[in-house]
Structures are given as C-alpha cells and as structure tokens.
Amino acid sequence: MLIATMPQHRGAIGTRLSAFYGASFLVVGIQLPFWPVWLAGRGLDAQEIALLFAAGIWAKIVATPLIGALADRLGQRRGVMAALAAIACLAYIALWPEWGFWGLLWLNLAAGVAQSALMPLGDSMTLAAVRGSGLDYGRIRLWGSLTFVLAAIGSGALLGGGSSPAMPGNTVLALVLVASVLLLVTCFWIPAAPAAAGRVRWAALGRFAADRRFWLFVASGAALQSSHQLYYGFGTLYWRELGFTDPVIGALWAEGVVAEIVLFWYSAPLLARLGPLGLMALGGIAGIVRWSLIGIVPGLAAAAVLQLLHGLTFGASHLGAMHFMARRVPPGAAASAQSLYAAVSAGLGSGLVMLVAGTLYSAYGGDAYLFMAVLSATGLLGIAALAGWSRR
C-alpha cells in the first residue's frame, strides 16, 4: 500500500513546488515589463528609475546570502520564505499611497530584496525534494518560465500594451500585489524541507564558504549567466536596427523562452548522460557559438536559429548549476549555497556586466556580442578546471 501511494505523494510535492515557481514568475512577468512604466507614472524620471533599480541590485547582493545563511541556521526555510513573501506584500500595499522618490526607493528595496531572496530558498527546497523523492527539477522549474511568458503577454493585453511612457494609477501595482499574495499562499503550501537538513552551525557555514572549489563553481556559473546581459539589455534595440518589426522581435524573445521550456522538460536524459558540469559546459559551448554569430550573421533566419540556443546558454547552465549544488553541497548549507550563487551570478556578476554593456553596445553595436562570447569561454574554462579538480 505504501509503495502504491508513493507516486501520488511525489506528484503532490511536485505540484506544490511547481505552483511556487509559477507564482514567483507571475510576479516577475508582470513587473519586469511594466514596473518602470508605473514608476514613471508616479513622477520619476529615467535617472531616478535607474538609481532605484541599481540600489535594488546592490542591496540584493548583500542581503540574499545573509538571508540564506539565516534560513540554514534556523532550519526553517519554509517559515523564512513565508515571512519574506509577507514582507513583499506589505511593501506593495504601502506603495499604494503617493510617495516621493525616497519613499518609493525604500519600499521598493524592501519588496525587491524580500522577493529576490525567495528564489534561492525555493530552489534549495526543490533540490531537497529532488534528492529525497526523485523528482525532476527541470519539469518543476519550467512552470516558472511558462508563467512568465503568459504573465507578460496577459498583463500587456490587460494594460492595453503599455505603450505610453508613463502609466498613472495603480493598475500595475494591483496586478503585482495580487500575484504577490498568490506567492505568499504557495510559500505556506510548499512542502517542508526534510528534517535531516535541520540547523547548521555558523562555523560549518564558514567552512563551506571557504571551499575554493565552490567559489570556482560560482565564478564559472556567474560568467555563463552574465554573458546574457547584453542580450537582455540591448537585444531588442539591436534587432530594431536590423529592421525587424516589433511583432517579430516579440516572437524571437518568446522562441528563446520556449526553447528553455523544452530543455527543462527533456533535461533528465541529458543530466544522466552529461552530469551537472557537463550541462554547464554545454551551456558554455552554446554561448560561444550564439554570441559569436549573433552580431556577424544578422539575418532573421540566423536570429531565429540562434535563439534556439537560449535553451542551452541559459537552461542547461542553470540546470547544471542547480544539480551541482544538489549533489555537492551539504543539505544543511543548501540555502546558503543557493543564496551565494544567486547573489554572485544574478547580482554582482550580471550587475557589473550590465554596467559596461551600454558602453560596449554604443561603441561596437552588434559586434559587442563577441565580448559576451569571451565570458562564455571564461565560464567554460572554469568548468573544465573544476571537472579536472573533481577528478583529482
């Protein structure tokens, strides 16, 4: 009887974790395209909006690892996640009245830091379930990518396309708040981490953080993910310069996410064959090809083919990193590892690359993507060194 119920139990765990990713990216899918428009509607100019976002990036770099370490120390990851989701909801509610720049800055910091710290904690919970229940991380995580696409398209249609430079009123804020409440609900619904993860001493966290192999892995993963920053920041502008229409550009962006979803769905056989470091190496090789060619082969057919590589440059690199930590990091330090990796790869590394991406694009146009190919090659070399280190 127990054996018969185990698949249903795994299915229930997978459904709850999938709901968490879906709700997380529901917030991001609404916020990423339209939050700057809402801030402009509140009277902020472009420089103030950039300063607000920059402050959020640097605050996350500092706060996310501290929150992860605290979650490991307390041994209550789900409780910490629920508290963070509640803080984000309260900050968004507090944004409802009119605020000046400084009020908007501090409330955005509170919401953004709390929200960004949720993802690495959720990843640590999911990977604990992968270890304990044999779940497929890729098939759980893909619901986040799918929801992001649906949220961006749906909110754009609901808001009339968001074509105006400023959007007065609180429509965008209301959508973000509703999505954040759903995220809070999923944090209570997410399965508790196995008791074996338990509490961990600060000294144990210190020894883990001093592991040079872990930092080589973090630096390599950060290089692979940071190579996307020119694409994220200036991909649309580049394609417009090539004469692509906005619907075509939208289809190219969607194609990349669809490729990512397909990779997540079929990732288990690739993981079994290549292993985590092999997946990351595949992402590095794909990045060298993608970023080397995107600026020198500018036709629409080439762009459509190269967009398919997003499933590898992002998807394979991310999946490899997650499974590397699942296999190599002690369960009691999983939240700390996830948070450190997120802070360096999505925060410090990506933030620094984005700072120079504008200068590179202004100077070199599409040829600036060659610098991103160098980042992919750097990440690939780091992965190769880590694989050799592990064999020794």
C-alpha positions as CSV (number, residue, x, y, z in Angstrom):
1,M,0.0,0.0,0.0
2,L,2.8,2.4,0.8
3,I,4.5,1.6,-2.5
4,A,1.3,2.3,-4.3
5,T,0.9,5.8,-2.7
6,M,4.5,6.9,-3.2
7,P,4.0,8.2,-6.9
8,Q,0.9,10.2,-5.7
9,H,3.0,11.6,-2.9
10,R,5.7,12.7,-5.3
11,G,3.1,14.1,-7.6
12,A,1.7,16.2,-4.8
13,I,5.1,17.5,-3.8
14,G,5.9,18.4,-7.5
15,T,2.6,20.2,-7.9
16,R,3.2,22.4,-4.8
17,L,6.7,23.2,-5.9
18,S,5.6,23.9,-9.4
19,A,2.9,26.3,-8.0
20,F,5.7,28.2,-6.2
21,Y,7.7,28.7,-9.4
22,G,4.5,29.7,-11.3
23,A,3.6,32.3,-8.7
24,S,7.2,33.6,-8.4
25,F,7.4,34.2,-12.2
26,L,3.9,35.5,-12.3
27,V,5.1,38.5,-10.3
28,V,8.3,38.9,-12.4
29,G,6.3,38.6,-15.7
30,I,4.1,41.5,-14.7
31,Q,6.8,43.6,-13.0
32,L,9.7,43.3,-15.4
33,P,8.0,44.9,-18.5
34,F,5.7,47.4,-16.7
35,W,7.3,48.4,-13.3
36,P,9.4,51.2,-15.0
37,V,6.2,52.5,-16.6
38,W,4.4,52.5,-13.3
39,L,7.3,54.4,-11.6
40,A,7.2,56.9,-14.4
41,G,3.5,57.4,-13.7
42,R,4.5,58.2,-10.1
43,G,6.6,61.1,-11.4
44,L,10.1,59.5,-11.5
45,D,12.4,60.4,-14.4
46,A,14.7,58.0,-16.2
47,Q,17.7,58.8,-13.9
48,E,15.7,58.2,-10.8
49,I,14.3,54.9,-12.1
50,A,17.8,53.7,-13.0
51,L,19.0,54.7,-9.5
52,L,16.2,52.9,-7.8
53,F,16.9,49.7,-9.8
54,A,20.7,50.0,-9.2
55,A,20.1,50.3,-5.4
56,G,17.9,47.2,-5.5
57,I,20.6,45.2,-7.3
58,W,23.3,46.1,-4.8
59,A,21.0,45.6,-1.8
60,K,20.2,42.1,-3.0
61,I,23.9,41.2,-3.4
62,V,24.4,41.9,0.3
63,A,21.1,40.7,1.8
64,T,20.4,37.5,-0.2
65,P,23.4,35.5,1.2
66,L,22.7,36.7,4.8
67,I,19.1,35.6,4.5
68,G,20.1,32.2,3.1
69,A,22.6,31.7,6.0
70,L,19.9,32.7,8.5
71,A,17.5,30.1,7.0
72,D,20.1,27.4,7.3
73,R,20.9,28.5,10.8
74,L,17.3,28.4,11.9
75,G,16.4,25.2,10.0
76,Q,13.1,26.8,9.0
77,R,13.4,27.6,5.3
78,R,9.6,27.5,4.6
79,G,9.0,29.8,7.6
80,V,11.6,32.3,6.3
81,M,10.1,32.1,2.8
82,A,6.6,32.9,4.1
83,A,8.0,35.8,6.1
84,L,9.8,37.2,3.1
85,A,6.6,36.8,0.9
86,A,4.6,38.6,3.6
87,I,7.1,41.5,3.8
88,A,6.9,41.9,0.0
89,C,3.1,42.0,0.2
90,L,3.2,44.6,2.9
91,A,5.7,46.7,1.0
92,Y,3.5,46.7,-2.1
93,I,0.4,47.6,0.0
94,A,2.4,50.5,1.5
95,L,3.2,51.7,-2.1
96,W,-0.4,52.3,-2.8
97,P,-0.5,55.9,-1.5
98,E,1.5,58.6,-3.3
99,W,5.2,58.7,-2.3
100,G,8.2,60.8,-3.2
101,F,11.4,59.4,-4.6
102,W,12.8,58.3,-1.2
103,G,9.6,56.6,-0.1
104,L,9.4,54.7,-3.4
105,L,13.1,53.8,-3.1
106,W,12.9,52.3,0.4
107,L,9.6,50.4,-0.2
108,N,10.9,49.1,-3.5
109,L,14.1,47.9,-1.7
110,A,12.0,46.1,0.9
111,A,9.8,44.4,-1.6
112,G,12.7,43.6,-4.1
113,V,15.1,42.2,-1.5
114,A,12.4,40.0,0.1
115,Q,11.2,38.8,-3.3
116,S,14.6,38.1,-4.7
117,A,15.7,36.1,-1.6
118,L,12.7,33.8,-2.1
119,M,14.0,32.1,-5.3
120,P,17.3,30.6,-4.0
121,L,15.4,29.4,-0.9
122,G,12.8,27.8,-3.1
123,D,15.5,26.2,-5.2
124,S,17.0,24.7,-2.1
125,M,13.7,23.3,-1.1
126,T,13.1,21.9,-4.6
127,L,16.5,20.3,-4.7
128,A,16.0,18.7,-1.3
129,A,12.8,17.1,-2.8
130,V,14.8,16.1,-5.9
131,R,17.3,14.3,-3.6
132,G,14.7,12.8,-1.3
133,S,11.8,12.0,-3.6
134,G,13.5,11.5,-7.0
135,L,11.6,14.5,-8.6
136,D,12.7,16.1,-11.9
137,Y,13.9,19.6,-11.2
138,G,13.6,20.7,-14.9
139,R,9.9,19.7,-15.1
140,I,9.1,21.6,-11.9
141,R,11.1,24.7,-12.8
142,L,9.6,25.0,-16.4
143,W,6.3,26.2,-14.9
144,G,8.1,29.4,-13.9
145,S,9.3,30.1,-17.5
146,L,5.8,29.3,-18.8
147,T,4.1,31.5,-16.3
148,F,6.5,34.4,-17.1
149,V,5.5,34.3,-20.8
150,L,1.8,34.1,-20.0
151,A,2.1,36.9,-17.4
152,A,4.0,39.3,-19.7
153,I,1.5,38.7,-22.6
154,G,-1.6,38.8,-20.4
155,S,-0.7,41.8,-18.4
156,G,0.3,43.6,-21.6
157,A,-3.0,42.9,-23.1
158,L,-4.9,43.9,-20.0
159,L,-2.9,47.2,-19.8
160,G,-3.5,48.0,-23.4
161,G,0.0,47.2,-24.4
162,G,1.7,49.7,-22.0
163,S,2.8,51.8,-25.0
164,S,2.7,55.1,-23.1
165,P,5.9,56.3,-21.4
166,A,4.0,56.7,-18.1
167,M,1.1,54.9,-16.6
168,P,-0.8,56.8,-13.9
169,G,-2.9,55.0,-11.3
170,N,-2.3,51.7,-9.6
171,T,-3.3,49.1,-12.1
172,V,0.2,47.7,-12.4
173,L,0.7,47.8,-8.7
174,A,-2.7,46.0,-8.2
175,L,-1.6,43.2,-10.5
176,V,1.7,42.8,-8.8
177,L,0.0,42.8,-5.4
178,V,-2.4,40.0,-6.4
179,A,0.4,37.9,-7.8
180,S,2.4,38.5,-4.6
181,V,-0.5,37.3,-2.5
182,L,-0.6,34.1,-4.6
183,L,3.1,33.7,-4.0
184,L,2.6,34.1,-0.2
185,V,-0.1,31.3,-0.4
186,T,2.3,29.0,-2.3
187,C,5.0,29.6,0.3
188,F,2.7,28.2,3.0
189,W,1.7,25.3,0.7
190,I,5.2,24.3,-0.3
191,P,6.4,21.1,1.4
192,A,8.6,21.4,4.4
193,A,12.3,20.6,4.0
194,P,13.4,17.2,5.3
195,A,14.2,17.2,9.0
196,A,17.7,16.0,8.2
197,A,18.6,19.4,6.8
198,G,18.0,20.8,10.3
199,R,20.0,23.5,11.9
200,V,23.6,24.2,10.9
201,R,26.3,25.9,13.0
202,W,27.8,29.2,11.9
203,A,31.2,27.5,11.9
204,A,30.0,24.9,9.4
205,L,28.7,27.7,7.1
206,G,32.1,29.3,7.4
207,R,34.0,26.2,6.3
208,F,31.6,25.7,3.4
209,A,32.1,29.3,2.3
210,A,35.9,28.9,2.4
211,D,35.8,26.0,-0.1
212,R,37.8,27.2,-3.2
213,R,36.1,24.6,-5.4
214,F,32.7,26.1,-4.6
215,W,33.9,29.6,-5.4
216,L,35.3,28.4,-8.7
217,F,31.9,26.9,-9.5
218,V,30.2,30.2,-8.5
219,A,32.6,32.3,-10.7
220,S,32.1,30.0,-13.7
221,G,28.3,29.9,-13.3
222,A,28.3,33.7,-13.0
223,A,30.3,34.1,-16.2
224,L,27.9,31.8,-18.1
225,Q,24.8,33.7,-16.9
226,S,26.3,37.2,-17.1
227,S,27.0,36.6,-20.8
228,H,23.3,37.2,-21.4
229,Q,23.3,40.8,-20.1
230,L,23.9,42.5,-23.5
231,Y,21.1,40.4,-25.0
232,Y,18.8,41.3,-22.1
233,G,19.6,45.0,-22.2
234,F,20.1,45.7,-25.9
235,G,18.8,42.7,-27.8
236,T,15.6,44.5,-28.8
237,L,17.4,47.7,-29.8
238,Y,19.8,45.6,-32.0
239,W,17.1,43.8,-33.8
240,R,15.2,47.1,-34.4
241,E,18.4,48.5,-36.0
242,L,18.4,45.4,-38.3
243,G,14.8,46.4,-39.4
244,F,12.9,43.6,-37.5
245,T,9.4,44.6,-36.6
246,D,8.2,44.6,-33.0
247,P,5.9,41.5,-33.5
248,V,8.9,39.7,-35.0
249,I,11.1,40.7,-32.1
250,G,8.5,39.6,-29.6
251,A,8.3,36.2,-31.4
252,L,12.1,35.9,-31.1
253,W,12.0,36.6,-27.4
254,A,9.2,34.0,-27.0
255,E,11.1,31.5,-29.0
256,G,14.0,31.7,-26.6
257,V,11.8,31.0,-23.6
258,V,10.1,28.1,-25.4
259,A,13.5,26.6,-26.1
260,E,14.3,26.9,-22.4
261,I,11.0,25.2,-21.5
262,V,11.7,22.3,-23.9
263,L,15.2,21.9,-22.4
264,F,13.7,21.8,-18.9
265,W,11.1,19.2,-20.0
266,Y,13.7,16.8,-21.5
267,S,16.6,17.6,-19.1
268,A,16.6,14.3,-17.2
269,P,18.3,12.2,-20.0
270,L,20.8,15.0,-20.7
271,L,21.6,15.2,-16.9
272,A,22.0,11.4,-16.7
273,R,24.4,11.4,-19.7
274,L,26.4,14.5,-19.1
275,G,26.2,15.2,-15.4
276,P,25.9,18.7,-13.9
277,L,29.3,20.0,-15.0
278,G,28.6,18.6,-18.5
279,L,25.4,20.5,-18.7
280,M,27.2,23.7,-17.7
281,A,29.9,23.0,-20.2
282,L,27.2,22.5,-22.9
283,G,25.9,25.9,-22.0
284,G,29.3,27.5,-22.3
285,I,29.9,25.9,-25.8
286,A,26.5,27.1,-26.9
287,G,27.2,30.6,-25.6
288,I,30.5,30.8,-27.6
289,V,28.5,29.9,-30.7
290,R,25.5,32.0,-30.0
291,W,27.3,35.2,-29.0
292,S,30.0,34.9,-31.7
293,L,27.5,34.6,-34.5
294,I,24.6,36.8,-33.4
295,G,26.4,40.1,-34.3
296,I,28.1,38.9,-37.6
297,V,25.2,36.9,-39.1
298,P,22.4,39.5,-38.8
299,G,19.6,38.0,-40.9
300,L,16.2,37.0,-39.5
301,A,16.8,33.3,-40.3
302,A,20.1,33.3,-38.4
303,A,18.5,35.1,-35.5
304,A,15.7,32.5,-35.3
305,V,18.2,29.6,-35.3
306,L,20.5,31.2,-32.8
307,Q,17.5,31.9,-30.4
308,L,17.1,28.2,-30.1
309,L,20.4,28.1,-28.3
310,H,18.9,30.0,-25.4
311,G,17.7,26.7,-24.1
312,L,21.3,25.7,-23.7
313,T,23.0,29.0,-22.8
314,F,20.6,29.7,-20.0
315,G,18.7,26.5,-19.5
316,A,21.5,24.0,-19.5
317,S,23.8,26.3,-17.5
318,H,21.1,26.9,-14.8
319,L,20.1,23.2,-14.6
320,G,23.7,22.1,-14.3
321,A,24.4,24.6,-11.5
322,M,21.3,23.6,-9.6
323,H,22.2,19.9,-9.8
324,F,25.8,20.5,-9.0
325,M,24.8,22.1,-5.7
326,A,22.2,19.4,-5.0
327,R,25.0,16.8,-5.3
328,R,27.9,18.6,-3.7
329,V,26.6,20.9,-1.1
330,P,25.7,19.5,2.4
331,P,21.9,19.7,2.8
332,G,22.2,21.9,5.9
333,A,24.0,24.6,3.9
334,A,21.8,24.3,0.8
335,A,20.0,27.7,1.3
336,S,23.4,29.4,1.9
337,A,24.8,27.9,-1.3
338,Q,21.8,28.8,-3.4
339,S,21.8,32.4,-2.0
340,L,25.5,32.9,-2.5
341,Y,25.3,31.6,-6.1
342,A,22.2,33.9,-6.8
343,A,23.9,36.9,-5.3
344,V,27.1,36.5,-7.3
345,S,25.6,35.2,-10.6
346,A,22.4,37.2,-10.9
347,G,23.5,40.1,-8.8
348,L,27.2,41.0,-8.7
349,G,28.3,39.4,-12.0
350,S,25.3,40.4,-14.0
351,G,25.2,43.9,-12.5
352,L,28.9,44.6,-13.3
353,V,28.5,43.3,-16.9
354,M,25.3,45.4,-17.4
355,L,27.3,48.4,-16.3
356,V,29.7,48.1,-19.2
357,A,27.2,46.6,-21.7
358,G,25.8,50.0,-22.7
359,T,29.3,51.3,-23.4
360,L,30.2,48.3,-25.4
361,Y,27.0,48.4,-27.5
362,S,27.4,52.2,-28.1
363,A,31.0,51.6,-29.3
364,Y,30.6,48.3,-31.3
365,G,26.9,47.7,-31.9
366,G,26.2,44.0,-32.7
367,D,29.9,43.2,-32.6
368,A,29.8,43.8,-28.8
369,Y,28.3,40.3,-28.5
370,L,31.8,39.0,-29.1
371,F,32.7,40.2,-25.6
372,M,29.8,38.0,-24.3
373,A,31.3,35.0,-26.2
374,V,34.5,35.7,-24.2
375,L,32.5,35.5,-21.0
376,S,31.0,32.1,-22.1
377,A,34.5,30.9,-22.9
378,T,35.7,32.0,-19.5
379,G,32.9,30.1,-17.8
380,L,33.7,27.0,-19.9
381,L,37.3,27.1,-18.9
382,G,36.3,27.4,-15.2
383,I,34.0,24.4,-15.6
384,A,36.8,22.4,-17.2
385,A,39.2,23.3,-14.4
386,L,36.5,22.3,-11.8
387,A,36.0,19.0,-13.6
388,G,39.7,18.3,-13.5
389,W,39.9,19.3,-9.9
390,S,37.0,17.0,-9.0
391,R,38.7,14.0,-10.8
392,R,41.9,14.6,-8.9
